[in-house]
Amino acid sequence: MGFFKNITQLFTAKPTPVAVFPATEYKGFTITPQPMKDGGQFRVAAIIEKGEGEAHKQHRFIRSDTLANAEQAAELTLSKCKTFIDQMGDGIFR
């Protein structure tokens, strides 16, 4: 039964950021890096936001890349988010 419990937790657990990194503005989007602890490494993750009030939109950005420390993961996160924004624009929120 433990196996199924672990699988269920994998898909229902909310990722928690390990450190606080400053938000960065990029082409009208706000990128907030939130590297996630994954074993002994840190996974690339962020929140991408745009707009205010009722026009506010948010996208949870998580990738499979892992790095040795949270600072490196935050740097790579910013780079990947910027590329994602360049490629997708407002299509991120569809």
Phi and psi restraints in degrees (range 20) as a CNS / XPLOR table:
assign (resid 1 and name C) (resid 2 and name N)
       (resid 2 and name CA) (resid 2 and name C) 1.0 -61.1 20.0 2
assign (resid 2 and name N) (resid 2 and name CA)
       (resid 2 and name C) (resid 3 and name N) 1.0 -34.9 20.0 2
assign (resid 2 and name C) (resid 3 and name N)
       (resid 3 and name CA) (resid 3 and name C) 1.0 -60.4 20.0 2
assign (resid 3 and name N) (resid 3 and name CA)
       (resid 3 and name C) (resid 4 and name N) 1.0 -47.5 20.0 2
assign (resid 3 and name C) (resid 4 and name N)
       (resid 4 and name CA) (resid 4 and name C) 1.0 -66.9 20.0 2
assign (resid 4 and name N) (resid 4 and name CA)
       (resid 4 and name C) (resid 5 and name N) 1.0 -34.5 20.0 2
assign (resid 4 and name C) (resid 5 and name N)
       (resid 5 and name CA) (resid 5 and name C) 1.0 -63.7 20.0 2
assign (resid 5 and name N) (resid 5 and name CA)
       (resid 5 and name C) (resid 6 and name N) 1.0 -43.7 20.0 2
assign (resid 5 and name C) (resid 6 and name N)
       (resid 6 and name CA) (resid 6 and name C) 1.0 -63.8 20.0 2
assign (resid 6 and name N) (resid 6 and name CA)
       (resid 6 and name C) (resid 7 and name N) 1.0 -40.9 20.0 2
assign (resid 6 and name C) (resid 7 and name N)
       (resid 7 and name CA) (resid 7 and name C) 1.0 -64.1 20.0 2
assign (resid 7 and name N) (resid 7 and name CA)
       (resid 7 and name C) (resid 8 and name N) 1.0 -44.1 20.0 2
assign (resid 7 and name C) (resid 8 and name N)
       (resid 8 and name CA) (resid 8 and name C) 1.0 -61.8 20.0 2
assign (resid 8 and name N) (resid 8 and name CA)
       (resid 8 and name C) (resid 9 and name N) 1.0 -43.6 20.0 2
assign (resid 8 and name C) (resid 9 and name N)
       (resid 9 and name CA) (resid 9 and name C) 1.0 -64.3 20.0 2
assign (resid 9 and name N) (resid 9 and name CA)
       (resid 9 and name C) (resid 10 and name N) 1.0 -35.0 20.0 2
assign (resid 9 and name C) (resid 10 and name N)
       (resid 10 and name CA) (resid 10 and name C) 1.0 -59.1 20.0 2
assign (resid 10 and name N) (resid 10 and name CA)
       (resid 10 and name C) (resid 11 and name N) 1.0 -40.1 20.0 2
assign (resid 10 and name C) (resid 11 and name N)
       (resid 11 and name CA) (resid 11 and name C) 1.0 -91.4 20.0 2
assign (resid 11 and name N) (resid 11 and name CA)
       (resid 11 and name C) (resid 12 and name N) 1.0 -15.8 20.0 2
assign (resid 11 and name C) (resid 12 and name N)
       (resid 12 and name CA) (resid 12 and name C) 1.0 -109.5 20.0 2
assign (resid 12 and name N) (resid 12 and name CA)
       (resid 12 and name C) (resid 13 and name N) 1.0 -16.3 20.0 2
assign (resid 12 and name C) (resid 13 and name N)
       (resid 13 and name CA) (resid 13 and name C) 1.0 -69.8 20.0 2
assign (resid 13 and name N) (resid 13 and name CA)
       (resid 13 and name C) (resid 14 and name N) 1.0 139.1 20.0 2
assign (resid 13 and name C) (resid 14 and name N)
       (resid 14 and name CA) (resid 14 and name C) 1.0 -89.3 20.0 2
assign (resid 14 and name N) (resid 14 and name CA)
       (resid 14 and name C) (resid 15 and name N) 1.0 128.7 20.0 2
assign (resid 14 and name C) (resid 15 and name N)
       (resid 15 and name CA) (resid 15 and name C) 1.0 -66.5 20.0 2
assign (resid 15 and name N) (resid 15 and name CA)
       (resid 15 and name C) (resid 16 and name N) 1.0 141.8 20.0 2
assign (resid 15 and name C) (resid 16 and name N)
       (resid 16 and name CA) (resid 16 and name C) 1.0 -115.7 20.0 2
assign (resid 16 and name N) (resid 16 and name CA)
       (resid 16 and name C) (resid 17 and name N) 1.0 131.4 20.0 2
assign (resid 16 and name C) (resid 17 and name N)
       (resid 17 and name CA) (resid 17 and name C) 1.0 -66.9 20.0 2
assign (resid 17 and name N) (resid 17 and name CA)
       (resid 17 and name C) (resid 18 and name N) 1.0 149.8 20.0 2
assign (resid 17 and name C) (resid 18 and name N)
       (resid 18 and name CA) (resid 18 and name C) 1.0 -96.2 20.0 2
assign (resid 18 and name N) (resid 18 and name CA)
       (resid 18 and name C) (resid 19 and name N) 1.0 -20.9 20.0 2
assign (resid 18 and name C) (resid 19 and name N)
       (resid 19 and name CA) (resid 19 and name C) 1.0 -150.2 20.0 2
assign (resid 19 and name N) (resid 19 and name CA)
       (resid 19 and name C) (resid 20 and name N) 1.0 163.2 20.0 2
assign (resid 19 and name C) (resid 20 and name N)
       (resid 20 and name CA) (resid 20 and name C) 1.0 -102.3 20.0 2
assign (resid 20 and name N) (resid 20 and name CA)
       (resid 20 and name C) (resid 21 and name N) 1.0 124.2 20.0 2
assign (resid 20 and name C) (resid 21 and name N)
       (resid 21 and name CA) (resid 21 and name C) 1.0 -119.8 20.0 2
assign (resid 21 and name N) (resid 21 and name CA)
       (resid 21 and name C) (resid 22 and name N) 1.0 146.4 20.0 2
assign (resid 21 and name C) (resid 22 and name N)
       (resid 22 and name CA) (resid 22 and name C) 1.0 -67.5 20.0 2
assign (resid 22 and name N) (resid 22 and name CA)
       (resid 22 and name C) (resid 23 and name N) 1.0 148.6 20.0 2
assign (resid 22 and name C) (resid 23 and name N)
       (resid 23 and name CA) (resid 23 and name C) 1.0 -73.2 20.0 2
assign (resid 23 and name N) (resid 23 and name CA)
       (resid 23 and name C) (resid 24 and name N) 1.0 149.3 20.0 2
assign (resid 23 and name C) (resid 24 and name N)
       (resid 24 and name CA) (resid 24 and name C) 1.0 -125.5 20.0 2
assign (resid 24 and name N) (resid 24 and name CA)
       (resid 24 and name C) (resid 25 and name N) 1.0 133.2 20.0 2
assign (resid 24 and name C) (resid 25 and name N)
       (resid 25 and name CA) (resid 25 and name C) 1.0 -86.9 20.0 2
assign (resid 25 and name N) (resid 25 and name CA)
       (resid 25 and name C) (resid 26 and name N) 1.0 135.9 20.0 2
assign (resid 25 and name C) (resid 26 and name N)
       (resid 26 and name CA) (resid 26 and name C) 1.0 -149.5 20.0 2
assign (resid 26 and name N) (resid 26 and name CA)
       (resid 26 and name C) (resid 27 and name N) 1.0 113.5 20.0 2
assign (resid 26 and name C) (resid 27 and name N)
       (resid 27 and name CA) (resid 27 and name C) 1.0 50.8 20.0 2
assign (resid 27 and name N) (resid 27 and name CA)
       (resid 27 and name C) (resid 28 and name N) 1.0 40.8 20.0 2
assign (resid 27 and name C) (resid 28 and name N)
       (resid 28 and name CA) (resid 28 and name C) 1.0 86.9 20.0 2
assign (resid 28 and name N) (resid 28 and name CA)
       (resid 28 and name C) (resid 29 and name N) 1.0 -2.3 20.0 2
assign (resid 28 and name C) (resid 29 and name N)
       (resid 29 and name CA) (resid 29 and name C) 1.0 -104.5 20.0 2
assign (resid 29 and name N) (resid 29 and name CA)
       (resid 29 and name C) (resid 30 and name N) 1.0 152.4 20.0 2
assign (resid 29 and name C) (resid 30 and name N)
       (resid 30 and name CA) (resid 30 and name C) 1.0 -111.5 20.0 2
assign (resid 30 and name N) (resid 30 and name CA)
       (resid 30 and name C) (resid 31 and name N) 1.0 124.1 20.0 2
assign (resid 30 and name C) (resid 31 and name N)
       (resid 31 and name CA) (resid 31 and name C) 1.0 -110.2 20.0 2
assign (resid 31 and name N) (resid 31 and name CA)
       (resid 31 and name C) (resid 32 and name N) 1.0 122.8 20.0 2
assign (resid 31 and name C) (resid 32 and name N)
       (resid 32 and name CA) (resid 32 and name C) 1.0 -117.7 20.0 2
assign (resid 32 and name N) (resid 32 and name CA)
       (resid 32 and name C) (resid 33 and name N) 1.0 102.6 20.0 2
assign (resid 32 and name C) (resid 33 and name N)
       (resid 33 and name CA) (resid 33 and name C) 1.0 -62.1 20.0 2
assign (resid 33 and name N) (resid 33 and name CA)
       (resid 33 and name C) (resid 34 and name N) 1.0 136.4 20.0 2
assign (resid 33 and name C) (resid 34 and name N)
       (resid 34 and name CA) (resid 34 and name C) 1.0 -140.9 20.0 2
assign (resid 34 and name N) (resid 34 and name CA)
       (resid 34 and name C) (resid 35 and name N) 1.0 68.4 20.0 2
assign (resid 34 and name C) (resid 35 and name N)
       (resid 35 and name CA) (resid 35 and name C) 1.0 -53.9 20.0 2
assign (resid 35 and name N) (resid 35 and name CA)
       (resid 35 and name C) (resid 36 and name N) 1.0 141.1 20.0 2
assign (resid 35 and name C) (resid 36 and name N)
       (resid 36 and name CA) (resid 36 and name C) 1.0 -111.5 20.0 2
assign (resid 36 and name N) (resid 36 and name CA)
       (resid 36 and name C) (resid 37 and name N) 1.0 134.8 20.0 2
assign (resid 36 and name C) (resid 37 and name N)
       (resid 37 and name CA) (resid 37 and name C) 1.0 -66.1 20.0 2
assign (resid 37 and name N) (resid 37 and name CA)
       (resid 37 and name C) (resid 38 and name N) 1.0 131.1 20.0 2
assign (resid 37 and name C) (resid 38 and name N)
       (resid 38 and name CA) (resid 38 and name C) 1.0 -140.5 20.0 2
assign (resid 38 and name N) (resid 38 and name CA)
       (resid 38 and name C) (resid 39 and name N) 1.0 95.9 20.0 2
assign (resid 38 and name C) (resid 39 and name N)
       (resid 39 and name CA) (resid 39 and name C) 1.0 67.1 20.0 2
assign (resid 39 and name N) (resid 39 and name CA)
       (resid 39 and name C) (resid 40 and name N) 1.0 -127.4 20.0 2
assign (resid 39 and name C) (resid 40 and name N)
       (resid 40 and name CA) (resid 40 and name C) 1.0 -95.7 20.0 2
assign (resid 40 and name N) (resid 40 and name CA)
       (resid 40 and name C) (resid 41 and name N) 1.0 10.5 20.0 2
assign (resid 40 and name C) (resid 41 and name N)
       (resid 41 and name CA) (resid 41 and name C) 1.0 -126.4 20.0 2
assign (resid 41 and name N) (resid 41 and name CA)
       (resid 41 and name C) (resid 42 and name N) 1.0 -173.4 20.0 2
assign (resid 41 and name C) (resid 42 and name N)
       (resid 42 and name CA) (resid 42 and name C) 1.0 -129.6 20.0 2
assign (resid 42 and name N) (resid 42 and name CA)
       (resid 42 and name C) (resid 43 and name N) 1.0 128.3 20.0 2
assign (resid 42 and name C) (resid 43 and name N)
       (resid 43 and name CA) (resid 43 and name C) 1.0 -87.7 20.0 2
assign (resid 43 and name N) (resid 43 and name CA)
       (resid 43 and name C) (resid 44 and name N) 1.0 141.9 20.0 2
assign (resid 43 and name C) (resid 44 and name N)
       (resid 44 and name CA) (resid 44 and name C) 1.0 -67.2 20.0 2
assign (resid 44 and name N) (resid 44 and name CA)
       (resid 44 and name C) (resid 45 and name N) 1.0 122.1 20.0 2
assign (resid 44 and name C) (resid 45 and name N)
       (resid 45 and name CA) (resid 45 and name C) 1.0 -158.2 20.0 2
assign (resid 45 and name N) (resid 45 and name CA)
       (resid 45 and name C) (resid 46 and name N) 1.0 150.9 20.0 2
assign (resid 45 and name C) (resid 46 and name N)
       (resid 46 and name CA) (resid 46 and name C) 1.0 -162.2 20.0 2
assign (resid 46 and name N) (resid 46 and name CA)
       (resid 46 and name C) (resid 47 and name N) 1.0 169.7 20.0 2
assign (resid 46 and name C) (resid 47 and name N)
       (resid 47 and name CA) (resid 47 and name C) 1.0 -111.7 20.0 2
assign (resid 47 and name N) (resid 47 and name CA)
       (resid 47 and name C) (resid 48 and name N) 1.0 127.5 20.0 2
assign (resid 47 and name C) (resid 48 and name N)
       (resid 48 and name CA) (resid 48 and name C) 1.0 -110.0 20.0 2
assign (resid 48 and name N) (resid 48 and name CA)
       (resid 48 and name C) (resid 49 and name N) 1.0 126.2 20.0 2
assign (resid 48 and name C) (resid 49 and name N)
       (resid 49 and name CA) (resid 49 and name C) 1.0 -129.2 20.0 2
assign (resid 49 and name N) (resid 49 and name CA)
       (resid 49 and name C) (resid 50 and name N) 1.0 156.3 20.0 2
assign (resid 49 and name C) (resid 50 and name N)
       (resid 50 and name CA) (resid 50 and name C) 1.0 -155.0 20.0 2
assign (resid 50 and name N) (resid 50 and name CA)
       (resid 50 and name C) (resid 51 and name N) 1.0 143.3 20.0 2
assign (resid 50 and name C) (resid 51 and name N)
       (resid 51 and name CA) (resid 51 and name C) 1.0 86.9 20.0 2
assign (resid 51 and name N) (resid 51 and name CA)
       (resid 51 and name C) (resid 52 and name N) 1.0 174.1 20.0 2
assign (resid 51 and name C) (resid 52 and name N)
       (resid 52 and name CA) (resid 52 and name C) 1.0 -136.7 20.0 2
assign (resid 52 and name N) (resid 52 and name CA)
       (resid 52 and name C) (resid 53 and name N) 1.0 162.0 20.0 2
assign (resid 52 and name C) (resid 53 and name N)
       (resid 53 and name CA) (resid 53 and name C) 1.0 58.0 20.0 2
assign (resid 53 and name N) (resid 53 and name CA)
       (resid 53 and name C) (resid 54 and name N) 1.0 -132.4 20.0 2
assign (resid 53 and name C) (resid 54 and name N)
       (resid 54 and name CA) (resid 54 and name C) 1.0 -71.1 20.0 2
assign (resid 54 and name N) (resid 54 and name CA)
       (resid 54 and name C) (resid 55 and name N) 1.0 -19.8 20.0 2
assign (resid 54 and name C) (resid 55 and name N)
       (resid 55 and name CA) (resid 55 and name C) 1.0 -85.9 20.0 2
assign (resid 55 and name N) (resid 55 and name CA)
       (resid 55 and name C) (resid 56 and name N) 1.0 -0.7 20.0 2
assign (resid 55 and name C) (resid 56 and name N)
       (resid 56 and name CA) (resid 56 and name C) 1.0 -67.0 20.0 2
assign (resid 56 and name N) (resid 56 and name CA)
       (resid 56 and name C) (resid 57 and name N) 1.0 129.9 20.0 2
assign (resid 56 and name C) (resid 57 and name N)
       (resid 57 and name CA) (resid 57 and name C) 1.0 -127.9 20.0 2
assign (resid 57 and name N) (resid 57 and name CA)
       (resid 57 and name C) (resid 58 and name N) 1.0 149.6 20.0 2
assign (resid 57 and name C) (resid 58 and name N)
       (resid 58 and name CA) (resid 58 and name C) 1.0 -140.3 20.0 2
assign (resid 58 and name N) (resid 58 and name CA)
       (resid 58 and name C) (resid 59 and name N) 1.0 140.3 20.0 2
assign (resid 58 and name C) (resid 59 and name N)
       (resid 59 and name CA) (resid 59 and name C) 1.0 -130.7 20.0 2
assign (resid 59 and name N) (resid 59 and name CA)
       (resid 59 and name C) (resid 60 and name N) 1.0 130.4 20.0 2
assign (resid 59 and name C) (resid 60 and name N)
       (resid 60 and name CA) (resid 60 and name C) 1.0 -88.9 20.0 2
assign (resid 60 and name N) (resid 60 and name CA)
       (resid 60 and name C) (resid 61 and name N) 1.0 116.5 20.0 2
assign (resid 60 and name C) (resid 61 and name N)
       (resid 61 and name CA) (resid 61 and name C) 1.0 -103.4 20.0 2
assign (resid 61 and name N) (resid 61 and name CA)
       (resid 61 and name C) (resid 62 and name N) 1.0 115.7 20.0 2
assign (resid 61 and name C) (resid 62 and name N)
       (resid 62 and name CA) (resid 62 and name C) 1.0 -135.4 20.0 2
assign (resid 62 and name N) (resid 62 and name CA)
       (resid 62 and name C) (resid 63 and name N) 1.0 131.8 20.0 2
assign (resid 62 and name C) (resid 63 and name N)
       (resid 63 and name CA) (resid 63 and name C) 1.0 -125.5 20.0 2
assign (resid 63 and name N) (resid 63 and name CA)
       (resid 63 and name C) (resid 64 and name N) 1.0 166.5 20.0 2
assign (resid 63 and name C) (resid 64 and name N)
       (resid 64 and name CA) (resid 64 and name C) 1.0 -81.3 20.0 2
assign (resid 64 and name N) (resid 64 and name CA)
       (resid 64 and name C) (resid 65 and name N) 1.0 -11.5 20.0 2
assign (resid 64 and name C) (resid 65 and name N)
       (resid 65 and name CA) (resid 65 and name C) 1.0 -62.1 20.0 2
assign (resid 65 and name N) (resid 65 and name CA)
       (resid 65 and name C) (resid 66 and name N) 1.0 136.2 20.0 2
assign (resid 65 and name C) (resid 66 and name N)
       (resid 66 and name CA) (resid 66 and name C) 1.0 -128.2 20.0 2
assign (resid 66 and name N) (resid 66 and name CA)
       (resid 66 and name C) (resid 67 and name N) 1.0 147.9 20.0 2
assign (resid 66 and name C) (resid 67 and name N)
       (resid 67 and name CA) (resid 67 and name C) 1.0 -133.9 20.0 2
assign (resid 67 and name N) (resid 67 and name CA)
       (resid 67 and name C) (resid 68 and name N) 1.0 168.5 20.0 2
assign (resid 67 and name C) (resid 68 and name N)
       (resid 68 and name CA) (resid 68 and name C) 1.0 -69.4 20.0 2
assign (resid 68 and name N) (resid 68 and name CA)
       (resid 68 and name C) (resid 69 and name N) 1.0 -30.7 20.0 2
assign (resid 68 and name C) (resid 69 and name N)
       (resid 69 and name CA) (resid 69 and name C) 1.0 -140.8 20.0 2
assign (resid 69 and name N) (resid 69 and name CA)
       (resid 69 and name C) (resid 70 and name N) 1.0 164.1 20.0 2
assign (resid 69 and name C) (resid 70 and name N)
       (resid 70 and name CA) (resid 70 and name C) 1.0 -65.4 20.0 2
assign (resid 70 and name N) (resid 70 and name CA)
       (resid 70 and name C) (resid 71 and name N) 1.0 -36.6 20.0 2
assign (resid 70 and name C) (resid 71 and name N)
       (resid 71 and name CA) (resid 71 and name C) 1.0 -63.6 20.0 2
assign (resid 71 and name N) (resid 71 and name CA)
       (resid 71 and name C) (resid 72 and name N) 1.0 -44.2 20.0 2
assign (resid 71 and name C) (resid 72 and name N)
       (resid 72 and name CA) (resid 72 and name C) 1.0 -63.7 20.0 2
assign (resid 72 and name N) (resid 72 and name CA)
       (resid 72 and name C) (resid 73 and name N) 1.0 -40.9 20.0 2
assign (resid 72 and name C) (resid 73 and name N)
       (resid 73 and name CA) (resid 73 and name C) 1.0 -64.1 20.0 2
assign (resid 73 and name N) (resid 73 and name CA)
       (resid 73 and name C) (resid 74 and name N) 1.0 -39.0 20.0 2
assign (resid 73 and name C) (resid 74 and name N)
       (resid 74 and name CA) (resid 74 and name C) 1.0 -65.6 20.0 2
assign (resid 74 and name N) (resid 74 and name CA)
       (resid 74 and name C) (resid 75 and name N) 1.0 -40.8 20.0 2
assign (resid 74 and name C) (resid 75 and name N)
       (resid 75 and name CA) (resid 75 and name C) 1.0 -63.0 20.0 2
assign (resid 75 and name N) (resid 75 and name CA)
       (resid 75 and name C) (resid 76 and name N) 1.0 -47.0 20.0 2
assign (resid 75 and name C) (resid 76 and name N)
       (resid 76 and name CA) (resid 76 and name C) 1.0 -65.5 20.0 2
assign (resid 76 and name N) (resid 76 and name CA)
       (resid 76 and name C) (resid 77 and name N) 1.0 -36.5 20.0 2
assign (resid 76 and name C) (resid 77 and name N)
       (resid 77 and name CA) (resid 77 and name C) 1.0 -58.0 20.0 2
assign (resid 77 and name N) (resid 77 and name CA)
       (resid 77 and name C) (resid 78 and name N) 1.0 -47.5 20.0 2
assign (resid 77 and name C) (resid 78 and name N)
       (resid 78 and name CA) (resid 78 and name C) 1.0 -59.4 20.0 2
assign (resid 78 and name N) (resid 78 and name CA)
       (resid 78 and name C) (resid 79 and name N) 1.0 -44.6 20.0 2
assign (resid 78 and name C) (resid 79 and name N)
       (resid 79 and name CA) (resid 79 and name C) 1.0 -61.6 20.0 2
assign (resid 79 and name N) (resid 79 and name CA)
       (resid 79 and name C) (resid 80 and name N) 1.0 -46.5 20.0 2
assign (resid 79 and name C) (resid 80 and name N)
       (resid 80 and name CA) (resid 80 and name C) 1.0 -67.5 20.0 2
assign (resid 80 and name N) (resid 80 and name CA)
       (resid 80 and name C) (resid 81 and name N) 1.0 -37.7 20.0 2
assign (resid 80 and name C) (resid 81 and name N)
       (resid 81 and name CA) (resid 81 and name C) 1.0 -65.1 20.0 2
assign (resid 81 and name N) (resid 81 and name CA)
       (resid 81 and name C) (resid 82 and name N) 1.0 -42.0 20.0 2
assign (resid 81 and name C) (resid 82 and name N)
       (resid 82 and name CA) (resid 82 and name C) 1.0 -62.1 20.0 2
assign (resid 82 and name N) (resid 82 and name CA)
       (resid 82 and name C) (resid 83 and name N) 1.0 -42.5 20.0 2
assign (resid 82 and name C) (resid 83 and name N)
       (resid 83 and name CA) (resid 83 and name C) 1.0 -63.4 20.0 2
assign (resid 83 and name N) (resid 83 and name CA)
       (resid 83 and name C) (resid 84 and name N) 1.0 -42.4 20.0 2
assign (resid 83 and name C) (resid 84 and name N)
       (resid 84 and name CA) (resid 84 and name C) 1.0 -60.7 20.0 2
assign (resid 84 and name N) (resid 84 and name CA)
       (resid 84 and name C) (resid 85 and name N) 1.0 -44.4 20.0 2
assign (resid 84 and name C) (resid 85 and name N)
       (resid 85 and name CA) (resid 85 and name C) 1.0 -64.7 20.0 2
assign (resid 85 and name N) (resid 85 and name CA)
       (resid 85 and name C) (resid 86 and name N) 1.0 -42.9 20.0 2
assign (resid 85 and name C) (resid 86 and name N)
       (resid 86 and name CA) (resid 86 and name C) 1.0 -59.6 20.0 2
assign (resid 86 and name N) (resid 86 and name CA)
       (resid 86 and name C) (resid 87 and name N) 1.0 -38.8 20.0 2
assign (resid 86 and name C) (resid 87 and name N)
       (resid 87 and name CA) (resid 87 and name C) 1.0 -79.8 20.0 2
assign (resid 87 and name N) (resid 87 and name CA)
       (resid 87 and name C) (resid 88 and name N) 1.0 -39.1 20.0 2
assign (resid 87 and name C) (resid 88 and name N)
       (resid 88 and name CA) (resid 88 and name C) 1.0 -104.9 20.0 2
assign (resid 88 and name N) (resid 88 and name CA)
       (resid 88 and name C) (resid 89 and name N) 1.0 -27.2 20.0 2
assign (resid 88 and name C) (resid 89 and name N)
       (resid 89 and name CA) (resid 89 and name C) 1.0 55.8 20.0 2
assign (resid 89 and name N) (resid 89 and name CA)
       (resid 89 and name C) (resid 90 and name N) 1.0 -137.6 20.0 2
assign (resid 89 and name C) (resid 90 and name N)
       (resid 90 and name CA) (resid 90 and name C) 1.0 -69.5 20.0 2
assign (resid 90 and name N) (resid 90 and name CA)
       (resid 90 and name C) (resid 91 and name N) 1.0 -10.5 20.0 2
assign (resid 90 and name C) (resid 91 and name N)
       (resid 91 and name CA) (resid 91 and name C) 1.0 -62.7 20.0 2
assign (resid 91 and name N) (resid 91 and name CA)
       (resid 91 and name C) (resid 92 and name N) 1.0 -13.0 20.0 2
assign (resid 91 and name C) (resid 92 and name N)
       (resid 92 and name CA) (resid 92 and name C) 1.0 -56.3 20.0 2
assign (resid 92 and name N) (resid 92 and name CA)
       (resid 92 and name C) (resid 93 and name N) 1.0 -35.1 20.0 2
assign (resid 92 and name C) (resid 93 and name N)
       (resid 93 and name CA) (resid 93 and name C) 1.0 -92.2 20.0 2
assign (resid 93 and name N) (resid 93 and name CA)
       (resid 93 and name C) (resid 94 and name N) 1.0 7.2 20.0 2
